[in-house]
Amino acid sequence: MSKPGKDIKITEVCLRDGSHSVAHQFTEQQVRDVTRALDDAGMHYIEVSHGDGLGGSTIQYGRSLVNELKLIAAAVEEVKQSKIAVLLLPGIGTVHELKEASKCGAKLVRVATHVTEADVSAQHIHMARELGMEALGFLMMAHSAPVEKLVEQAKLMESYGAEAVYVTDSAGALLPHEVRERIRALRESLDIEVGFHGHNNLSVAVANTLAAIEEGATRIDGSVRCLGAGAGNTQTEVLLAVMERMGYDVGIDLYKMMDLSEEVVGPIIPGSQEIKKGSLALGYAGVYSSFLLHAERAGNKFGIDPRDILIELGKMKVVGGQEDMILDVAANLSKKQTVEA
């Protein structure tokens, strides 16, 4: 009998979600160093792309220091056992970028859409399967739709050929009982694997991830040192330690993960990855985690508390890809304050 956890696959996202934390300024050497260390520790998948996925290096989302395809190719050269994964948001990335990433050696793609817009993923999932890549669905802002809608959209991704669908807590707004409800609903409704991607804006990312695992999720995301948008993601080395305490064996070397966290990833982090007022406001307001840096910049420009911008964006139910609205909201709040004064 295999030990519990052998069916669980971990995707390390510090080189993709963590791109937000460093304003997309990863160097090739940093990507090589982190990838090599993760591969040595036995990580299953390592996601490498711009924070907003393939094609995300734009003025709107932030320019990458190094072309993402070059970073993907560099990561592929460093792995001996891990597989390199990429993220693609239809409308930002296209099948052209997907084909190029496949040529560079990427073996898996997560096709990410807003939780109510799975229909835009069909072309990209089909293409990934044609290219021989693993193709997974990634339903973002999963807190913002009823469970029934989540199931409906996940079924669409399954019908397009997705081999798994993730409940993606982009805002770090879900609580453990809400994660359980969503994972259970997908497990009961789909014939494919179910995954979970968490953010730590309310300090429950590890608890949420454990809840997902206990409900049968087998595709799990983590980020070393919490390196990711907002307050970061489920901290991989912490999650692995807790899972080992619970009897799960996923075949990843915990000590090596601890070491690379401090010795390889630590020096890259521009500041401590902790829950501050901005990231806490993200989870509280239910706003996409990558909006934080944009809101802080807009707040400085217009003299507005970034938290007020995030709360207003939450009321508007903005979704990923609507970063252009942040400046409009900040400008309107500034005008309103001027009038009231």
Residue pairs with C-beta under 8 A, 6 or more apart in sequence:
3 247
3 248
3 249
4 247
4 248
4 249
5 243
5 247
5 248
5 249
5 250
6 249
6 250
6 251
7 218
8 213
8 218
8 219
8 220
8 248
8 250
9 44
9 45
9 218
9 219
9 220
9 250
10 43
10 44
10 45
10 220
10 221
10 222
10 236
10 240
10 250
10 252
11 44
11 45
11 46
11 47
11 85
11 108
11 110
11 219
11 220
11 221
11 222
12 38
12 43
12 45
12 46
12 47
12 221
12 222
12 223
12 224
12 236
13 47
13 197
13 221
13 222
13 223
13 228
13 233
14 34
14 223
14 224
14 225
14 227
14 228
14 236
14 265
15 26
15 31
15 34
15 35
15 46
15 47
15 48
15 71
15 75
16 47
16 48
16 49
16 50
16 51
16 53
16 86
16 87
17 47
17 51
17 223
17 227
17 228
17 229
17 232
17 233
18 26
18 51
18 223
18 227
18 228
18 232
19 26
19 49
19 50
19 51
19 64
20 51
20 228
20 229
20 289
20 290
20 293
21 227
21 228
21 229
21 232
21 269
21 270
21 273
22 268
22 269
22 270
23 62
23 293
24 50
24 51
24 56
24 57
24 61
24 62
24 63
24 64
24 65
25 64
25 65
26 64
26 65
26 66
26 71
26 268
27 65
27 66
28 66
28 70
28 71
28 74
30 268
31 48
31 66
31 71
31 74
31 75
32 74
32 75
32 77
32 78
33 264
34 224
34 260
34 264
34 265
34 268
35 46
35 48
35 74
35 75
35 78
35 79
35 82
35 84
36 78
36 79
37 256
37 259
37 260
37 264
38 46
38 82
38 224
38 260
39 46
39 78
39 79
39 80
39 81
39 82
40 253
40 256
41 252
41 253
41 256
41 257
41 260
42 81
42 82
42 251
42 252
42 253
42 256
43 82
43 252
44 82
44 83
44 250
44 252
45 82
45 83
45 84
45 85
45 108
46 75
46 79
46 82
46 83
46 84
46 85
47 84
47 85
47 86
47 87
47 110
48 68
48 71
48 72
48 75
48 84
48 85
48 86
48 106
49 56
49 68
49 71
49 72
49 86
49 87
49 88
49 101
50 56
50 57
50 61
50 62
50 64
50 68
51 61
51 62
51 229
51 290
52 61
52 62
52 89
52 92
52 290
52 320
53 86
53 87
53 88
53 89
53 92
53 93
53 112
54 68
54 86
54 87
54 88
54 92
54 93
54 97
54 98
54 101
55 88
55 92
55 93
55 94
55 97
56 62
56 64
56 68
56 89
56 92
56 93
57 63
57 64
57 67
57 68
58 92
60 323
60 324
61 92
61 323
64 71
69 97
69 100
69 101
69 104
72 84
72 86
72 101
72 104
72 105
72 106
73 104
73 105
75 84
76 84
76 104
76 105
76 106
83 107
83 108
83 134
84 105
84 106
84 107
84 108
85 106
85 107
85 108
85 109
85 110
86 98
86 101
86 106
86 108
86 109
86 110
87 109
87 110
87 112
87 138
88 97
88 98
88 109
88 110
88 111
88 112
88 124
89 112
89 113
89 320
89 321
90 111
90 113
90 120
90 121
90 123
90 124
91 120
91 321
92 321
93 124
95 123
95 124
95 127
98 109
98 124
98 127
98 128
98 131
99 127
99 131
101 109
102 128
102 131
102 132
102 133
106 133
107 133
107 134
108 133
108 134
108 135
108 136
109 124
109 128
109 133
109 134
109 135
109 136
110 136
110 137
110 138
110 166
111 121
111 124
111 125
111 128
111 135
111 136
111 137
111 138
111 157
111 162
112 138
112 139
112 140
112 168
112 320
113 120
113 121
113 137
113 138
113 139
113 140
113 153
114 139
114 140
114 141
114 319
114 320
114 321
115 139
115 140
115 141
115 142
115 144
115 145
115 149
115 150
115 153
115 168
116 145
116 149
116 153
117 153
118 137
118 139
118 153
118 154
118 156
118 157
119 156
121 137
121 156
121 157
121 160
121 162
122 156
122 160
124 135
125 135
125 137
125 157
125 160
125 161
125 162
126 160
126 161
128 134
128 135
129 135
129 161
134 163
135 161
135 162
135 163
136 162
136 163
136 164
136 165
136 166
136 195
136 219
137 154
137 157
137 158
137 160
137 162
137 164
137 165
137 166
138 165
138 166
138 168
138 197
139 150
139 153
139 154
139 157
139 165
139 166
139 167
139 168
140 168
140 170
140 288
140 319
140 320
141 168
141 170
141 171
141 286
141 288
141 319
141 320
142 150
142 167
142 168
142 169
142 170
142 174
142 182
143 169
143 171
143 173
143 174
143 178
143 286
144 171
144 286
144 317
144 319
145 153
147 181
147 182
147 185
150 167
150 182
150 185
150 186
151 185
151 186
151 189
154 165
154 186
154 189
154 190
155 189
155 190
157 165
158 165
158 190
158 191
158 192
162 192
163 192
163 193
164 192
164 193
164 194
164 195
164 218
164 219
165 186
165 190
165 192
165 193
165 194
165 195
166 194
166 195
166 196
166 197
166 219
166 221
167 179
167 182
167 183
167 186
167 194
167 195
167 196
167 197
167 212
167 217
168 196
168 197
169 179
169 196
169 197
169 198
169 199
169 208
170 197
170 199
170 288
170 289
170 320
171 199
171 201
171 230
171 282
171 283
171 285
171 286
171 287
171 288
171 289
172 198
172 199
172 200
172 201
172 202
172 205
172 230
172 231
172 279
172 282
172 283
172 289
173 201
173 202
173 282
173 283
173 284
173 285
173 286
174 182
174 198
174 204
174 208
175 202
175 204
175 208
176 204
176 207
176 208
176 210
176 211
177 211
179 196
179 198
179 208
179 211
179 212
179 215
180 211
180 212
180 214
180 215
183 194
183 196
183 211
183 212
183 215
183 216
183 217
184 215
184 216
186 194
187 194
187 215
187 216
187 217
193 217
193 218
193 219
194 212
194 216
194 217
194 218
194 219
195 212
195 217
195 218
195 219
195 220
195 221
196 208
196 209
196 212
196 213
196 217
196 219
196 220
196 221
197 221
197 233
198 204
198 205
198 208
198 209
198 212
198 221
198 233
198 234
199 205
199 228
199 229
199 230
199 231
199 232
199 233
199 282
199 283
199 289
200 206
200 226
200 230
200 231
200 232
200 233
200 234
200 235
200 275
200 279
201 230
201 231
201 275
201 279
201 280
201 282
201 283
201 284
201 289
202 275
202 280
202 283
202 284
203 231
203 275
205 226
205 232
205 233
205 234
205 235
206 234
206 235
206 238
206 239
206 242
208 234
209 220
209 221
209 222
209 234
209 239
210 239
210 242
210 243
210 246
212 220
213 220
213 243
213 248
220 234
220 239
221 233
221 234
222 233
222 234
222 235
222 236
222 239
222 240
223 232
223 233
223 234
223 235
223 236
224 235
224 236
224 237
224 257
224 260
224 261
224 265
225 232
225 235
225 237
225 261
225 265
225 266
225 269
225 273
226 232
226 233
226 234
226 235
226 273
227 233
227 265
227 268
227 269
227 273
228 273
228 289
229 288
229 289
229 290
229 292
230 278
230 279
230 282
230 283
230 289
230 290
230 292
231 273
231 274
231 275
231 276
231 279
231 280
231 282
231 283
231 289
232 273
236 257
236 261
237 254
237 257
237 258
237 261
240 250
240 252
240 254
240 257
241 254
243 250
244 254
277 307
278 292
278 295
278 296
278 306
278 307
278 310
279 289
279 292
281 287
281 306
281 307
281 310
281 311
282 288
282 289
282 291
282 292
282 310
284 311
284 314
285 310
285 311
285 313
285 314
285 315
286 314
287 310
287 313
287 314
287 318
288 318
288 319
288 320
290 320
290 323
291 310
291 313
291 318
291 323
291 326
292 306
292 310
294 323
294 326
295 306
295 309
295 310
295 313
295 326
295 330
296 306
298 304
298 306
298 309
298 326
298 327
298 329
298 330
299 305
299 306
299 308
299 309
299 330
301 327
301 330
302 330
302 331
302 333
302 334
303 334
304 330
304 333
304 334
304 337
308 333
309 326
309 329
309 330
309 333
312 329
312 333
313 325
313 326
313 329
316 325
316 329
318 325
